[in-house]
Amino acid sequence: MERVVVIGAGQAGFEIARTLRSNAFTGSVTVVGDEESIPYQRPPLSKACLVGSDGALDTVALRPRDFYTSHGIDLLCGNRAVAIDRDAAIVDTADGTALGYDHLILATGTRNRPLPVPGTELAGVFQLRTVEDARTLSAELTSAANVVVVGGGFIGLEVAAAAVHHGARVTIVEWLDRPMARAVSPTTSAHFVDEHRDHGVRWLLGTAVESIIGRSGRVTGVRTAGGSLLEADLVVIGVGVVPNSELAAEAGLEVDDGVVVDRHLLTADPRISAVGDCASYDPGEGSARRRLESVQNAVDHARCVADRLTGRREPF
């Protein structure tokens, strides 16, 4: 094992590289990321970064740039992986670089689920995923008067709280009958409905969005399926994510709500693993296959694979 290539420079991709070096791996480690930024934390983007805490956006990097140099990690930022040649064990990137590997780890994460209604292309309509998204949205929130948040998940509630902090009137539109229904109990959902309502947030539960409307290319409102028109000079969409598994599928790997891996986080190709938000893994003991979107899961997956590649083979 001399060459490890990681596709994805998020939490999982960073943790793979860090743990390999911590485990005294002496081969080459290359991390390919399609964003220009060095690996950073995503959770603060919807919290301190939107509230406008001083320097918050400058402190999200997982490590300073010189960490990668001092640890012999080749970090290819702003260079998207476009194809995997499994027979030749090569990853092709957008700039024409061909990266040979002895083991490849897919840490491709997720992307925002689009809202399939007219008007999402209007200025003033945002989704939050990257540090640049957070930078732009934070600036917009300082002057927004009426904010509509589409989606009552974690991101939606955090964006709503930040908008209230900046003095905006906020409405959350959620098509289910309670927020965060996929992750928390009805009691917890009810608590956060009350907490946001106490801070002035208006809730529209069990309500779908029909369209986003605007004038001169700028958003002015949101029309619900029931015919209501909500005034808005800023709309934030947070309706979940989908795994980035297309690269794996194009390479002939099995995909089922993520890249399918076994209890060791290996695909059917013994030279390719998948970790983090993009991995659909077998937890064992007869449990159903699952895919988790969390920092802790990404870190744990990464450490499990790095340990396996350096001689400590234990199932996740």
C-alpha positions, 0 to 999 in steps of 0.5 A: 500500500503506497498510494491512497487517494481520497475523493472529498475534502470534507470532514471525512476526507480530512479525517482519513488523511489525518488518521493515516499519518497519525497511524504512521502511514508513510505512503502518499496521501492525496485529497481531492476537493472541488471547493477552493477552500481547504477542509473546513467544518460545516456545522458552524455555517448555519450557527455562528457564521450566520449570526455574524460572530466576529471571525466565525468564518475565518475559524472554520478550517479544520487545520491551517494550510501548513498542516497538510504540507508538514504532514505530507498530504497532497491537497488538491482544492478546486479540482473535481474528480470526474471519473474512476478507471477501476481496471487501471486504478486511476482517478481522472480530475477536471484539470486533466490530472490522472491520480493512480491509487492502491486504495481509493476512498470515496468521501464525496458527501451530499448536496442540497436537495433541490426544491422542484418549484418555479422561482428558485433561480431568483436573486434572494433565494438561497441554499446553505451548503458551503462557506461561500454560501454562508458568507453571502447569506450572512451579509443578506440577513443583515438587511432582510425584512421578511424571511421565508424558510422552506423546510423545518429541519435542523438547517431551517431552524438554525437559519430562522434563529439567525434571521430573528437575531438580525431583526427579520420577520420569519416564517417557516414552511414545513410540509410535514406536520412537525419539524425535524420529524425524521430525527427527533421525537414529537415532544422535542419537535413541539418544544422547538416549535414553541421556542421559535414561536416565542421568538416571533417565528411564524409556523406553517406546518403541513404546508407545501410550497407551490412557487416562489415569485419575484419581480425584476429577477428578485424574490418578492414572495412565496406562494403555498399550495393552499393559495397563501402568499407570503411576503419575502425579500429573502428565501432560504431552502433547506429540504434535505440532501442527497448523496453524491454517488454518481461517480461511484455508479458511473464506475460500476459500483453498487449504489442504493441511497449512497455508495453500498459498502459492507461492515468494513466500509468496503465496496465490492471492489476491494480497492475502494472504500466509502465513508461518511454521508455518502456511504450506505453501510451494513451495521451488522446484526441483521439491521437494515442498511443505513446512511447517516449525515453527521460529523461523528459518523464521518469521523468514525467511518474515516478512522475505521478505514484508516485503521484498516489500511494500516493493519487494524482490521475491525468492522465499523 
